[in-house]
Amino acid sequence: MKKQQLILISGGLVLLVLLYFFGNTTPPASASPQMQSEQGQSATNNNSVSTDVLAIARKSLAPAQSEKLTQLENSVVRGDVKDQKILVYNQIAHYWRDTLHRPDIGAYYMGEAAKLENSEKNLNFAARLMLNQIMAGSEPDKTSWLALNAKALYEQVLKINPANDSAKIELGACYLFGNISAMPMEGIQKIREVADRDTTNMYAQLMLGLGDIRSQQYDKAVERLEKVVQKEPNNLQALFNLAETYERKGDKENAIKWYREVEGHIDVPAAKQEIENRINSLK
């Protein structure tokens, strides 16, 4: 399993682990015309969800912070406009993420830059930042917003490289976990397309297992997750979700067994203590 796939984790405890290991509106009237146009088109394509999320976030800013964003947005001038936009979007992304502590909006602007670059690598990176937050859990409106934007990025990736199975799986995860479709089977089908063609793809099995957990099909989830940990015994995602699934099933003995396995793969004291607390609660 690739390193970037390892950060797509489900569950509150693993969010804690994620933070330790990886921790790291209508567009404003004063924005440049080019950026207004692009943001407006994106909002239209995403049923205006982007507009709402960005507007709400912008309203919460202090005047100096809002002014800084306006300066960045207005820094696109004549000349090589495309490259300037890419630079500005990345600057805005870092400001939202590092200064304003909104990694979700930071990821959105990284995605806007990646769309212009049409870089498979950068599109994947921005989409995965969004998917990480979807998997970790968020407010429904923000989850849908992240999923719609990640979906658009993955679709662009697949136009560049139709053979990118990880992008196909993660596109399916956007449907499955992002509340962007009334038919979650749409997401399952996209993941199964990869799983049925390549039975050795444990990333697809993992995502299907997480989907089984979401639909409370715990026996199926256990079957898939045990298959993953047999092939990838150090896969923290699979180990944790297997333990948690046994806990949900009421199988305390197996839940403790797999939480112990998780504990053996973590060195962060706070995370180890949280796991120990879970184990003690099951005794």
Buried (B, 14 or more C-beta within 10 A) or exposed (E): BEEBBBBBBBBEBBBBBBBBBEEEBBBBEEBBEBBBEBBBEBBEEBEBBBBBBBBEBBEEBEEEBBEBBBEBBBBBEEEEEEEBBBBBBBBBBBBBBEEBEBBBBBBBBBBBBBBBBEBBEBBBBBBBBBBBBBBBEBEEEBBBBBBBBBBBBBBBBBEBEEEBBBBBBBBBBBBBBBBBBEEBEBBBBBBBBBBEEEEEBBBBBBBBBBBBBBEEBBEBBBEBBBBBBEEBEEBBBBBBBBBBBBBBBEBBEBBBBBBBBBBEBBEEEEBBEBBEEBBEEBE
